[in-house]
């Protein structure tokens, strides 16, 4: 088998091809809406970092509340049917917000409410979608499929912000939300076209799928604790490009919507590169590798904070994106491939809780801090916390991780 066939081997599964194609369209819509939402708050509604942080926090608050429950649902119910429901809900929510903007009826309160509602469907969707990967390709191709999904996500990040920037420049923010609303329907169609008999489903145990069971399992896995703790610091403090780019492009460099959207696409160059390389790493990723990548990401974020011009800031973004996504893809893959199938949904629910659940606290804090001490200083502080968190985990656990033996 050639290296190219190896890096793309998940495409031999018809259901995965359907889902991958639909998700690309959906990811473009998602990133188009994210850019439009930030632009709507900062420019159209004339708000600052605090309000932007609140909107972001509200969108991720449901992750904090419902991720563990959604993971339990993923282990008990039909994942394909659950995804149809969550995508329908997300599409209706995005459509309502788009209509409010186009009809000039939108207020900040409505943005708050609909951001929370969209986050609710996202909180239910994410653990189910993550654990659904194994049903699409089977256990042997999970690592490759996770990397391809990450490449898909970042290809959407590459295209979506640029598309949104053009739409905002010529038609304002409303069409970006409608684009996202329509993209959800594509995912629903793909899910309906799948062949259920080709899904790699394993027999479900009659045992009650309690959330506490997954927490006990994680507590007994030192390697998972190290990986998830690293993800907590990197995601809570480092992965805030949505806020950082919005504030730096508008408040520091005073750029328009096109330039703001371009930053998202430039960031995706590095992220997409990380995802493509990850398709070849497969099982080679280990906890110490993940911790090291997170530490480097934080250092690069500090350097990016003080770039003197818009151009140098844009040039630094792909490097940050590369190490950020290498960290996250490796962590996601490690958790999925080393967790038993009967626990995977709930463990991924906890992983998503840590990955995105702290955002409701972190985003408003970051927004408030940017208003208090400055945007550049806030980005640097977040980078420092990301690196120090990784170093602390390394120093605390390095000897135990070096001798830790996990038996699947």
C-alpha positions in Angstrom: 0.0 0.0 0.0 1.4 3.4 -0.9 1.7 6.2 1.6 -1.0 8.1 -0.1 -3.4 5.1 0.1 -2.4 4.9 3.8 -3.2 8.5 4.6 -6.5 8.4 2.8 -7.6 4.8 3.7 -10.7 5.8 5.6 -12.2 6.9 2.2 -12.7 3.3 1.3 -15.8 3.4 3.6 -18.8 4.7 1.7 -20.5 6.1 4.8 -17.3 8.0 5.8 -17.1 9.5 2.3 -20.7 10.8 2.6 -20.1 12.2 6.1 -16.8 13.7 5.2 -18.2 15.6 2.1 -21.3 16.9 4.0 -19.1 17.9 7.0 -16.9 20.0 4.7 -19.9 22.0 3.6 -21.1 22.2 7.2 -17.7 23.3 8.5 -17.5 26.1 5.9 -20.9 27.3 7.1 -19.9 27.0 10.7 -16.7 29.1 10.2 -18.6 31.6 8.1 -21.1 32.1 10.9 -18.4 32.4 13.6 -16.7 35.2 11.7 -20.0 36.9 11.1 -21.1 36.6 14.7 -17.9 38.2 16.0 -18.2 41.0 13.4 -21.9 41.5 14.3 -21.0 42.0 18.0 -17.9 44.1 17.6 -18.8 46.3 14.6 -22.5 46.2 13.8 -23.7 46.3 17.5 -20.7 48.4 18.5 -19.6 46.3 21.5 -16.2 45.5 23.0 -14.2 42.5 24.2 -16.4 41.9 27.3 -19.6 41.4 25.2 -17.8 39.3 22.6 -16.5 37.1 25.4 -20.0 36.7 26.8 -21.4 35.7 23.5 -18.6 33.1 23.0 -19.1 31.9 26.6 -22.8 31.5 26.2 -22.3 29.5 23.0 -20.1 27.0 24.9 -21.9 27.0 28.2 -24.1 24.1 27.2 -20.9 22.1 26.7 -20.3 22.5 30.4 -23.8 21.4 31.3 -24.7 18.7 28.8 -21.5 17.1 27.4 -21.4 14.2 29.9 -25.1 13.5 29.3 -24.6 13.6 25.5 -21.8 11.1 25.8 -24.1 8.8 27.7 -26.7 9.1 25.0 -24.1 8.2 22.4 -23.4 5.0 24.2 -27.1 4.1 24.5 -28.9 5.3 21.4 -28.6 5.3 17.6 -25.9 7.9 16.9 -27.0 8.5 13.3 -30.5 9.4 14.4 -29.2 11.6 17.2 -27.1 13.5 14.7 -30.1 14.1 12.4 -31.9 15.8 15.4 -28.9 17.9 16.4 -28.2 19.2 12.9 -31.9 20.0 12.4 -31.9 22.1 15.6 -28.6 23.9 14.7 -29.9 24.7 11.2 -33.2 26.2 12.5 -31.3 28.3 15.1 -28.8 29.7 12.6 -31.7 30.5 10.2 -33.6 32.4 12.8 -30.6 34.6 13.6 -29.9 35.2 9.9 -33.5 36.3 9.4 -33.4 38.7 12.4 -30.2 40.3 11.0 -31.5 40.7 7.5 -34.8 42.2 8.8 -32.8 44.6 11.0 -34.5 43.3 14.2 -31.5 41.8 15.9 -30.3 43.0 19.3 -27.5 41.8 21.6 -30.0 40.0 23.8 -31.2 37.9 20.9 -27.6 37.2 19.9 -27.0 36.0 23.5 -30.1 33.7 23.5 -29.5 32.2 20.0 -25.8 31.7 20.7 -26.7 29.6 23.8 -29.4 27.7 21.8 -26.9 26.9 19.0 -24.4 25.8 21.7 -27.0 23.5 23.2 -27.4 21.6 19.9 -23.6 21.6 19.5 -23.1 20.2 23.0 -25.4 17.3 22.2 -23.9 16.8 18.8 -20.1 16.9 19.5 -19.6 13.8 21.7 -22.0 11.8 19.5 -20.2 12.9 16.3 -16.8 12.1 17.8 -17.8 8.6 18.9 -19.7 8.0 15.6 -16.3 8.0 13.8 -15.6 4.5 14.9 -18.9 3.3 13.5 -18.1 4.9 10.1 -14.7 3.2 9.7 -14.1 0.6 12.3 -11.5 0.4 15.0 -8.5 -0.1 12.7 -9.0 3.2 10.9 -10.1 5.4 13.8 -6.8 7.3 14.1 -6.7 8.0 10.3 -10.4 9.1 10.3 -9.9 11.5 13.2 -7.0 13.1 11.4 -9.0 13.4 8.2 -11.9 14.9 10.1 -9.5 17.4 11.6 -8.2 18.2 8.1 -11.9 18.6 7.0 -12.6 21.0 9.9 -9.6 23.1 9.1 -10.3 23.1 5.4 -13.6 24.6 6.4 -11.7 27.1 8.5 -9.6 28.0 5.5 -12.6 28.6 3.2 -15.3 29.7 5.6 -13.8 33.0 7.0 -12.8 34.2 3.5 -16.3 33.5 2.2 -17.8 35.2 5.2 -15.5 38.2 4.8 -16.7 38.7 1.2 -20.4 38.2 2.2 -20.0 40.7 5.1 -18.3 43.3 2.9 -21.0 43.3 0.2 -24.2 42.0 2.0 -23.5 42.5 5.7 -23.6 39.6 8.2 -27.0 38.0 7.6 -26.2 35.8 4.6 -23.3 34.1 6.5 -25.9 32.8 9.1 -28.2 31.6 6.3 -25.3 29.9 4.6 -24.6 28.0 7.8 -28.3 27.2 8.2 -28.4 25.6 4.8 -25.2 23.6 5.4 -26.9 21.7 8.2 -29.4 20.3 5.8 -26.6 18.8 3.7 -25.4 16.8 6.7 -28.9 15.5 7.3 -29.2 14.3 3.7 -25.8 12.5 4.0 -26.9 10.8 7.2 -30.1 9.7 5.6 -28.2 8.3 2.6 -25.9 6.2 4.7 -26.3 2.4 4.7 -26.9 1.3 8.3 -25.8 -2.3 7.5 -22.3 -0.9 6.6 -21.9 0.9 10.0 -19.3 -0.8 12.3 -21.6 -1.2 15.2 -20.6 -3.4 18.1 -23.2 -5.2 20.3 -24.4 -3.0 23.1 -24.2 -4.4 26.6 -27.3 -4.7 28.8 -25.3 -2.9 31.5 -26.6 0.5 32.6 -24.6 3.2 30.9 -23.8 5.3 34.0 -21.7 8.5 33.6 -19.9 7.6 36.9 -18.5 4.5 35.3 -16.5 6.5 32.7 -15.2 8.9 35.4 -13.9 5.9 37.4 -12.3 4.6 34.3 -10.5 7.9 33.6 -9.4 8.2 37.2 -7.6 4.9 36.8 -5.8 6.0 33.6 -2.8 8.2 34.4 -2.1 8.7 30.7 -5.7 10.0 30.0 -5.5 12.3 33.0 -2.3 13.9 31.6 -3.6 14.3 28.1 -7.0 15.7 29.2 -5.3 18.1 31.7 -3.0 19.3 28.9 -6.1 19.9 26.7 -7.7 21.9 29.5 -4.9 24.5 29.6 -4.4 24.7 25.8 -8.1 25.0 25.0 -9.2 27.2 27.8 -6.4 29.8 27.4 -4.7 29.2 24.1 -7.5 28.2 21.7 -9.2 31.6 21.7 -8.3 32.7 18.1 -12.0 33.6 17.6 -11.7 36.3 20.2 -8.0 37.2 19.7 -8.3 37.7 15.9 -11.5 39.8 16.2 -10.0 42.1 18.8 -6.6 42.5 17.3 -7.8 43.0 13.7 -10.4 45.7 14.8 -8.9 47.3 17.9 -5.2 47.1 17.2 -4.8 47.2 13.4 -8.3 48.8 12.6 -9.0 46.4 9.6 -12.2 45.8 7.8 -14.3 42.5 7.6 -12.3 41.2 4.6 -9.0 41.5 6.5 -10.6 40.0 9.6 -11.9 37.0 7.7 -8.5 36.5 6.0 -6.9 35.9 9.4 -9.1 32.9 10.0 -8.1 31.5 6.6 -4.4 32.2 7.2 -4.7 30.4 10.6 -6.2 27.4 8.9 -3.1 27.0 6.7 -1.1 25.9 9.7 -4.0 23.9 11.2 -4.7 22.1 7.9 -1.0 21.3 7.6 -1.1 19.7 11.1 -4.2 17.7 10.2 -2.6 16.4 7.0 0.6 15.4 8.7 -1.5 13.7 11.5 -3.0 11.3 8.9 0.4 9.7 8.8 1.2 9.7 12.5 -1.5 7.2 13.5 -0.6 5.5 16.8 2.8 7.2 17.2 1.3 10.0 19.4 2.0 9.7 23.1 1.1 11.8 26.1 4.6 13.4 26.3 4.4 14.3 22.6 1.1 16.0 23.3 2.4 17.9 26.3 5.4 19.1 24.3 3.3 20.4 21.4 1.1 22.3 23.8 4.1 24.0 25.5 5.4 25.1 22.1 2.0 26.4 21.1 1.9 28.6 24.2 5.4 30.1 23.5 4.4 30.9 19.9 1.2 32.6 21.2 3.3 34.9 23.3 5.4 35.9 20.3 2.4 36.4 18.2 0.9 38.8 20.8 3.5 41.4 20.1 3.8 41.3 16.3 4.1 44.9 15.2 2.0 44.9 12.1 -1.0 43.1 10.6 1.2 41.3 8.1 3.6 39.9 10.7 0.7 38.9 12.9 -0.8 37.1 10.0 2.5 35.3 9.2 2.7 34.1 12.8 -0.8 32.6 12.8 -0.1 29.4 10.8 2.7 28.4 13.1 0.4 28.8 16.1 -2.3 26.9 14.3 0.0 24.1 13.4 1.0 23.3 17.0 -2.4 24.0 18.4 -4.0 21.5 16.1 -1.2 19.0 16.4 -1.9 19.0 20.2 -5.7 18.7 19.8 -5.7 16.1 17.0 -3.1 13.9 18.8 -5.1 14.2 22.1 -8.4 13.4 20.5 -7.0 10.4 18.6 -5.2 9.1 21.7 -8.3 9.2 23.8 -10.5 7.5 21.2 -8.1 4.8 20.2 -7.2 3.8 23.8 -10.8 3.7 25.2 -13.0 0.6 25.1 -15.9 1.0 22.6 -18.6 0.6 25.4 -17.1 3.6 27.2 -16.1 5.7 24.3 -19.1 8.0 24.1 -19.0 8.9 27.8 -15.2 9.3 27.9 -15.4 11.5 24.8 -18.2 13.4 26.5 -15.9 14.1 29.4 -13.1 15.0 27.0 -15.4 17.5 25.2 -16.5 18.9 28.6 -12.8 19.7 29.4 -12.0 20.8 25.8 -14.9 23.2 25.4 -16.6 23.3 28.8 -14.3 25.9 30.4 -14.9 28.3 27.5 -18.0 29.8 29.3 -15.7 31.0 32.1 -12.6 31.6 30.0 -14.0 33.6 27.2 -15.7 36.3 29.3 -12.6 36.5 31.5 -10.4 36.9 28.4 -12.8 39.6 27.0 -12.8 41.4 30.3 -9.1 41.2 30.7 -8.5 42.6 27.2 -10.6 45.6 28.1 -8.7 46.0 31.4 -5.0 45.4 30.5 -5.0 45.5 26.7 -5.5 43.0 23.9 -1.8 42.2 23.3 -1.1 41.7 27.0 -4.1 39.3 27.3 -3.0 37.1 24.4 0.5 36.9 25.9 -0.9 36.0 29.3 -3.0 33.2 27.7 0.1 31.9 25.9 2.1 31.9 29.2 -0.6 30.0 31.0 -0.8 27.4 28.2 3.0 26.8 28.4 3.2 26.8 32.2 0.3 24.4 32.4 2.0 21.9 30.1 5.3 22.2 31.9 3.6 21.7 35.3 1.9 18.5 34.0 5.2 17.3 32.6 7.2 18.0 35.8 4.5 16.4 38.0 3.9 13.2 35.9 7.0 12.6 33.8 8.4 9.8 36.0 5.1 8.1 36.4 4.3 8.4 32.7 7.6 7.0 31.7 6.9 3.7 33.6 3.1 3.7 33.0 1.8 0.6 31.1 -1.6 0.6 29.5 -3.1 -2.7 28.5 -6.0 -2.4 26.0 
